[in-house]
């Protein structure tokens, strides 16, 4: 919980910040510088897609597909499409690859029009799903499939899914001048491990900070956003955890957010952009921001990156410069008038004696 300091303390802080901001502003001018959840079956309330349960097992006995197979091997399984509605539904069922969304890193499956290049291309669904599959009201359809691992498949994790795309258009979206029909889809994740050398890889990259400061410094808090990228450069899925810290001049700690799990699965080869809000960022300081990332399942996997920025209360600095210039101008004008008065007085005395 944040507490407000006393009035004298706030005044001292404001004066210190203003002087520091002026110093930093002049320094800049002088040197020319420019300032994911628990596993559960995929279901949208109308229909669901999940691994076919064993005889006598619960309908959602398995939330995801988990398989392992050497390069060149073939294995079989079955996916179930469950229709929970009161009407017959028709679906286009297809296999595809998984990705992380670039912003935020959510798990996503490629759309039907995008051709898979990894595990999605290894999956062959039963011939009867070549076009569409119709599931009766309150019924289910079990669809067998095989996974054929290519001989040149690389070791590590390959992630995809099997999707049931509803063929009914459930709405219309405006995309510029084009009206697009909206269809819903549900997919079950499929994780496939090819045995071989496992190399976890995680790196923090492109750390940067954007700021917005109030016109009247120290009356309101300045706000900032820390942006950074996480990249999985290994061949296995990692669940990253991140710590964020920042230090001002003389090592003063101005931000300290302990390590926390991001609740997402970062897939091999994926890059995601994340943000960290900072609602009470410094208004005048030179700050070093550090991002430290790791993974709970891989204790030795640690990556660090940092960036520096200078926070200057430009409105206050500008006001101080304006007041200073005004004071200097007034002083110069007074000196000039006083000098002119001293030059005119002897001439007036001389004129009076004539």
Secondary structure, DSSP 4 states (H G I P E B T S, - for coil): ---PPPHHHHHHHHHHHHHHHHHHHHHHHHHT---------EE-SSEEEEEPPPTTS-TTS-SSEEEE--TT-EEEEEEEEEE-SSS-EEEEEEEEEEEE-TBT--EEE--TTSPP-SHHHHEEE-GGGSS-EEE-TT-EEEEEEEEE--TTPPSEEEEEEEEEEE-S--EEEEETTEEEEE--EEEEEEEEEE-S------EEEEEEEEEE--SSBTTB-EEEEEEEEEE--SSS-B-EEEEEEEE-GGG-EEEEEEEEE-S--BPTT-EEEEEEEEEEE-SSEEEEEEEEEEETTEEEEEEEEEEEEEE--HHHHHHHHHHHHHHHHHHHHHHHHHHHHHHHHHHHHHHHT-
